[in-house]
Structure formats: structure tokens, C-alpha cells
Amino acid sequence: ANVDVTVPGLTTDHCVLVMCQSDLEHGLIPIAAYVPAANTLRVRITNFTSAAIDGAARKWFYIAWIP
């Protein structure tokens, strides 16, 4: 699943690093974070189990930079 968040000031030139501030449910793994369009941070999360997982809302933080 892709989760998009509006972050004013981000551009497609930014590289991003994201981290969850608490444990995710077993099987959920963030596999990518990037800026697909201006002002949009996208985090791709995958479920490597065969079970349905309803993840709880959590706080995340990010670092963005232009290389």
C-alpha cells in the first residue's frame, strides 16, 4: 500500500528517509519512501504475511535533503 502525506516544500529533487516511532504490526515493513510530486511524501508499506493486517495509526518522522 502507498500512503501519501502532504509536506509543503518537498520537491521531486528531495531524497527522504522515514522511520516509525513505534513497532509496526508483525509482517508490515516500509520498503520505500520518496517524493512522487511536489509537496507529497509517499511511503510504501508491504505485508509479507498471508493474513490481513489492520495497522494502527502511528507517528513517523522524516528527513529530507537534496543531494
Summary of the structure (lengths in Angstrom):
residues: 67
radius of gyration: 12.7
end to end distance: 27.0
largest distance: 38.8
contacts: 144
relative contact order: 0.40
helix: 0%
strand: 52%
